[in-house]
Amino acid sequence: MFRFRRVRRVSRAYTTSLTNEAMKRIRNIGIIAHVDAGKTTTTERMLYLAKATRRMGDVDAGTTVTDYMDQERTRGITVTSAAVTFQWKGHRINLIDTPGHVDFTIEVERSLRVLDGVVAILDGVAGVEAQTLSVWKQSDAYRLPKICFINKMDRPGANFDYCVEAIQSKLGADPLVTQLAIGSGRNFEGVLDLLTMRARRWHGGKMSEWAALSDDASSLRERAQTARRALIEKLADADEKTMECLVERLTLAFDSIAADEIRAGIARATCAGAVVPIVCGSALKGVGIDAVLDSVVDFLPPPPADESANEYAEEPRALAFKVLHDKQRGPLVFLRLYSGRLRPHTALYNVNRERREKATRLIEIFANEQREIKELLPGNIGVAVGFKETVTGDTLVSLAGHKKSREALAGLSVPDPVFYCTIEPDSASLQKDLDHALTCLAREDPSLRVVSDPESGRTILKGMGELHLEIVEDRIRKDFGVAASLGPLQIAYRETITSTATETANRSLSIGGQLNEVDITLRLSSATGRGPVETVTNECAKTRDAEIIEAVRSGIISACSRGPLVACPVVDVEVALLSLTTSPSASLSAVARCANECALKALSAAGPALLEPRMHLQISTPEEHLSAVLSDLSSLRSGIVEEVQTRQDFRVVLATAPLARLRGYAKEIRKLTHGTATFTMEFNSYALVAPHMQERTLKELKSFVY
Ligand code: GDP
């Protein structure tokens, strides 16, 4: 027994050290960028350089690996976060794609949640654009270390210094220049690495190898020496060890500090969030891509080792951050493994669904190729095939250990959907296929809800925005091959009451010779901001049998599920039971029916009114477009501006506005600001529809029949 335990302990320690070694060579990274900054082009070049693809994909020709879904190709935006793995200098890089569209902030959050570091890409001409600003802030909330690639240095107007300055002033980060651009725009020749003082140039359609500066490049050498000194000084301010290293060599001989020492210092300062290393180049020409990859490996952190050193170290513990449906293999679940090792057929427990799960196979997505693996190591990202119920955002632990590690990893908070519409197959025989497609899509995307309307029996989709639902329709047609169409897009209104009403209902029915006599008086009053209807809160209820009170309650709740105006759910109402008389033999269903009738009468008598979702908007715009944005908000969108913040030459407008006035806002704001502003929009609260709009809205809603 003793021997067994000793042997086991040794082998555990050995396994753990092997695992830790492997973990040190993993980088889980994401790229953030404003649309068009060159995220896709850079990714393609990285995959090509890492020999993960043989052919270079081309955004303009629509042949890239990461934008592999059809609708992404045609729309030119990246909607789905897919993970791609490749090797660089003995490291395994898991690149998780982060989309940038406003309708998909949940997709961004989902991917940031499983990253350890970020590469931000800037357009060398445009500098820091609004989308970079908002995703950068989101990634700051997750304390993710970042490096920055200033791209498009070959474009006329590219300005390296301007971009570096903008990183400091607009993003509030401390840029650490590790590379210089040699020339810019048409004169862009290549890049110079300040750590090694070597340059790489673009000559006659191809790149030279890294080489020391020639003797005739004295002015460039001088510039580089100054920049190297500035780099070391700045690093010494941010990193104590670098400072010690400088002090030890009393003379402050900057040139004597080796590239490796600087590299280690930059890694420490980057991981501590003190600096953001800057590299530059042109993704289109393939310049600077190796520096981006080197910086990922050298400066961004591996998965934190302490994650696997906790009490669950041996138990698999994973977060499902993405589900995709494959026609042949069913759901593919992208996992980040936080601890333990995962093998196919390991019995797992889904903490959120409280169900067992088992992967029949594990694969890694290696560029556009899928490779089967025997084991997934902690800190790594892989894809499980064969899960039955797992939904995006779920936590999985080993079945054996689930009792001690049952706690879910912080998942995603999914906002309430504010848009809905019906969906119908083009022919009734396709209903089953449509149901299957919708089940699959709802597993992929927790912000999509699929419900069945109890009255009409129709299927209703609820989602976050116009584009969100359009893409769902597209995917049903293209990925699942089901011809189906969406009904008109509707806003999820609610109903409420504006005054108090007391009503009585009476039922007297003889069933099977027994007299069912019920007499109920209810008082309904407005309870603004309290949400779901609160029923039977008063004294009278306490004197009666719990069963009877439950029947009264269910009658009221069912009345409030379809309000008197346009059959929307009723909220913000308090119901008091004033009196209840029943004959001794009255059935519970007679009580429920009577309560229902009484509540309906009272709802109609208490000044019913329509509530609409108001959204909270955060709009980032360059200062010159601020007045256009503000006047559009107040004159056309019934917006209420709460605050205008200043972030250097950007203005950030915080406002609320009714969702009904925000249809097509993404397009409109692009027009107003020549594409320079971005916004995020999330549900704020329900508020009464303005009196002058109420009649029109009701008319529109009544004409919308499921
Ligand atoms: P994304 O929207 O951030 O993924 O950007 P893309 O990679 O799709 O690039 C947007 C456009 O910029 C495409 O037309 C690219 O060919 C172009 N582009 C990307 N990188 C560069 C670059 O380094 N230089 C120039 N001149 N154009 C580039």
Boltz pocket constraint, residues with backbone or C-beta under 6 A from the ligand:
constraints:
  - pocket:
      binder: B
      contacts: [[A, 33], [A, 34], [A, 35], [A, 36], [A, 37], [A, 38], [A, 39], [A, 40], [A, 41], [A, 42], [A, 59], [A, 60], [A, 76], [A, 151], [A, 152], [A, 153], [A, 154], [A, 155], [A, 281], [A, 282], [A, 283], [A, 284], [A, 285]]
      max_distance: 6.0
